[in-house]
């Protein structure tokens, strides 16, 4: 309805959202691979990269916050001494290097190097593996969800509910409202894009396409339930100040935590099988911007795969902050795809039908401005909003 001139803009925005998801997947795969190999190395050599107390928690405080805000529960001043923090605060590494461990391993097996090593296994997979074959392994994702739900319920039962809505001096205090709510809108925008990938998957369904609508509704309902159950329960029960929660909550646990070690291995396998599907969607987006190019151009497909993996490695090395990556890319693409484009389409429709209503125009201009402000707000310091 907007005309062919707007198609590249919409396509690029959609491509940006998928690319952001690919980067997040790469960071997570690197993280899980790194932690799993470190644990295996420690078990084989007797080194200690974790913490003497396996179930101790890491306070992964955001660098946007003041580290002095965090109280140390091991001192008994916060009422939750069961799982003490490490004896330091601030941005924490995922492991505690052992000075007696092999310097060769610690030198060449780092978060940055693993992000590069990962390309050696993933690049051939996305180049030659058939997406239909990999989709069959996604059933393991269902098992992972049940495992994560069980783990969160277990830790929540151990920790209890740790929230305070009235005592401002309490480290467990949670305000009823916060100016940083805009961060959530950026994250939700990305979530909408990625979960809409199910349309690409169901469109390739060979049989029973008449059930796609029903199956999609069921899938979204199950995703909603699992997200709410894991997210809300972990947030309410987490026994440290809530700004200690990492963007990937598994990073709040040490590498030698046996329960989380199992979760990381399962999640790594799931992400490795899902990433090629993300790449399939990304390639389709790129090729849709070049209608004159053959969809079976192997040289172009290889170039897209290599360049995308290279970009993912680059971002994973210099900025492995998945929370910000999600909200930045989600807000940027959501501004166009969720706020601007739909309103412009409706305005064009009203004009073509000669049904222009001033109040509708005003409302849609407000919606467009809200999308622009939401995008701009993602890049403002958190301290501006309290």
Helices and strands as residue ranges (DSSP letters): G 4-6, H 7-45, G 67-69, G 73-75, H 103-108, H 111-128, H 131-135, G 136-138, H 139-159, G 179-181, H 182-195, H 198-203, G 209-211, H 212-237, G 242-244, G 249-252, H 258-288, H 298-318, H 322-334, I 335-340, H 341-352, H 358-377, G 382-384
